[in-house]
Amino acid sequence: MPQAVEMYTDGACRGNPGKGGWGVLLRYGEVEKTLHGGEAMTTNNRMELTAVIKGLEALTKSCNVIVTTDSKYVLSGITQWIINWKQRQWKTANKKPVLNVELWKRLDELVAKHKVEWNWVKGHSGHSENEMADQLANLGIDELDLGD
């Protein structure tokens, strides 16, 4: 079986909503790549989703991917809730529109191109790769501040 791409993602927000950033650490064997960015007005959940989307978009071919996130929103959404959302035409159990639907649809498209394993890690618990993703997400916000 081919080696998997390891992906560690995180989102951050200063104010919620407020300035937000996302960060990704990609690892394939000994090779590492980092990605980050930010948005002037967003939410933490949007940044968590964006991090995973940007990480998957960076992959140039279909592969095995192990995604590690500290977001239970992302993990539960993509592994459990999305099935019913799609059956209900992107409505929640309360018949309300799914929040961040355009991001969920994009993530669903990208996940379909890969074999993805999902892992959750507690944020700010000393997990080195999660801490790196957090630093990258905050760098995304810091770079927005440089543009002010």
C-alpha positions as CSV (number, residue, x, y, z in Angstrom):
1,M,0.0,0.0,0.0
2,P,1.4,3.4,-0.9
3,Q,2.5,5.7,1.9
4,A,-0.1,8.1,3.1
5,V,0.1,11.9,3.1
6,E,-0.3,13.1,6.7
7,M,-2.2,16.3,7.0
8,Y,-2.5,18.4,10.2
9,T,-5.0,21.3,10.1
10,D,-6.2,24.1,12.3
11,G,-8.2,27.3,12.2
12,A,-8.0,30.3,14.4
13,C,-10.1,33.4,14.9
14,R,-9.6,36.6,16.9
15,G,-13.1,37.4,17.7
16,N,-15.8,35.0,16.5
17,P,-16.7,36.3,14.0
18,G,-13.5,38.3,13.4
19,K,-10.1,38.1,11.7
20,G,-9.4,34.4,11.0
21,G,-6.6,32.2,9.8
22,W,-6.0,28.7,8.7
23,G,-2.9,26.5,8.7
24,V,-1.9,23.2,7.2
25,L,1.1,20.9,7.7
26,L,1.4,18.3,5.0
27,R,3.9,15.5,5.4
28,Y,4.8,12.7,2.9
29,G,7.7,10.6,4.2
30,E,10.5,13.1,5.0
31,V,9.0,15.9,2.9
32,E,7.0,18.6,4.7
33,K,5.0,21.5,3.2
34,T,3.1,24.2,5.1
35,L,0.2,26.4,3.9
36,H,-1.6,29.2,5.6
37,G,-3.9,32.1,4.9
38,G,-6.5,34.4,6.5
39,E,-9.7,36.2,6.0
40,A,-10.7,39.6,7.4
41,M,-14.1,38.6,8.7
42,T,-14.9,35.0,9.3
43,T,-15.6,32.4,12.0
44,N,-13.5,29.8,13.6
45,N,-15.6,27.0,12.1
46,R,-15.1,28.4,8.6
47,M,-11.3,28.5,9.2
48,E,-11.2,24.9,10.4
49,L,-13.1,23.8,7.3
50,T,-10.9,26.0,5.0
51,A,-7.7,24.5,6.4
52,V,-8.8,21.0,5.4
53,I,-10.0,22.2,2.0
54,K,-6.8,24.0,1.3
55,G,-4.7,21.0,2.3
56,L,-6.7,18.6,0.1
57,E,-6.6,21.1,-2.8
58,A,-2.8,21.1,-2.6
59,L,-2.6,17.4,-3.4
60,T,-2.0,16.9,-7.1
61,K,-3.2,13.4,-7.4
62,S,-5.5,10.9,-5.6
63,C,-3.9,9.5,-2.6
64,N,-4.3,8.1,0.9
65,V,-4.6,10.9,3.4
66,I,-4.6,10.9,7.1
67,V,-6.2,14.1,8.3
68,T,-5.7,15.2,11.9
69,T,-7.8,18.0,13.2
70,D,-8.7,19.5,16.6
71,S,-12.2,20.4,15.3
72,K,-15.0,18.2,16.3
73,Y,-17.2,20.3,14.0
74,V,-15.1,19.3,11.0
75,L,-14.7,15.7,12.2
76,S,-18.4,15.1,13.0
77,G,-19.6,17.0,10.0
78,I,-17.6,15.1,7.4
79,T,-17.9,11.6,9.0
80,Q,-21.5,11.7,10.3
81,W,-23.7,14.7,9.7
82,I,-23.0,15.2,6.0
83,I,-24.8,12.0,5.1
84,N,-28.2,13.3,6.4
85,W,-27.5,16.8,5.2
86,K,-27.2,15.6,1.6
87,Q,-30.3,13.4,2.0
88,R,-32.2,16.5,3.2
89,Q,-30.9,18.8,0.5
90,W,-28.4,20.5,2.8
91,K,-30.9,21.1,5.6
92,T,-30.3,20.3,9.3
93,A,-32.6,18.0,11.3
94,N,-34.5,21.2,12.3
95,K,-35.0,21.9,8.6
96,K,-32.7,25.0,8.7
97,P,-30.0,25.5,6.0
98,V,-26.6,23.9,6.9
99,L,-24.2,26.6,7.9
100,N,-21.1,27.0,5.7
101,V,-22.8,24.9,3.1
102,E,-20.5,26.0,0.3
103,L,-17.5,24.8,2.3
104,W,-19.1,21.5,3.2
105,K,-19.9,20.9,-0.5
106,R,-16.3,21.7,-1.5
107,L,-14.9,19.4,1.2
108,D,-17.2,16.6,0.1
109,E,-16.0,16.9,-3.5
110,L,-12.4,16.8,-2.4
111,V,-12.8,13.9,0.0
112,A,-14.3,11.9,-2.8
113,K,-11.0,12.1,-4.8
114,H,-9.0,10.5,-2.0
115,K,-9.0,7.7,0.6
116,V,-9.2,9.8,3.8
117,E,-8.8,8.6,7.4
118,W,-9.9,11.2,10.0
119,N,-8.3,11.7,13.4
120,W,-9.1,14.1,16.2
121,V,-6.6,15.5,18.6
122,K,-7.3,17.8,21.6
123,G,-6.2,21.3,20.7
124,H,-3.4,23.0,22.6
125,S,-2.5,19.7,24.3
126,G,1.1,19.6,23.2
127,H,0.6,17.6,20.0
128,S,3.6,19.0,18.0
129,E,2.0,18.9,14.5
130,N,-1.3,20.4,15.8
131,E,0.7,23.2,17.5
132,M,2.5,23.8,14.2
133,A,-0.9,24.0,12.4
134,D,-2.1,26.4,15.1
135,Q,1.0,28.6,14.6
136,L,0.4,28.7,10.8
137,A,-3.3,29.7,11.3
138,N,-2.2,32.5,13.6
139,L,0.4,33.6,11.0
140,G,-2.4,33.8,8.5
141,I,-4.1,36.3,10.9
142,D,-0.8,38.2,11.6
143,E,-0.3,38.7,7.9
144,L,-3.7,40.2,7.6
145,D,-2.7,42.7,10.3
146,L,0.4,43.6,8.2
147,G,-1.9,44.7,5.4
148,D,-3.9,47.1,7.7
